[in-house]
Amino acid sequence: MSVYTPAEVVEETGFTLDTLRYYEKIGLLEPVGRNAAGQRRFSEQDVGWLGMIRCLRDTGMPIAAMLRFAELVRAGDHTIPDRIRLLEEHDQQVQGQIANLTERQKYIHHKISYYRSVL
């Protein structure tokens, strides 16, 4: 089983060390293992979980919802229907963001066309 230093996890996930510590403190990330010198060592599972958290964060999921998702995952497979519901609700919000951005992009394209016509 591979282990990763905090610097390697920062490189892999794009999270800062402070963010990693914060996520561990609030319980979004389970307590990270440590080596004999007390230095954090992340597992492949930790890095995979952080990949999921990165996806949820980048798509605008609030920390409270991410904490709820983490709680459901840790509670076991009987929570899968609840996880699906939570992710479907988030997916609807993401779809709304995409639709909003598409409209904004159309407006930008319209302005570009206008400015080109003025030249």
Order of alpha helices (4+ residues) and beta strands (2+ residues): beta-alpha-alpha-beta-beta-alpha-alpha-alpha
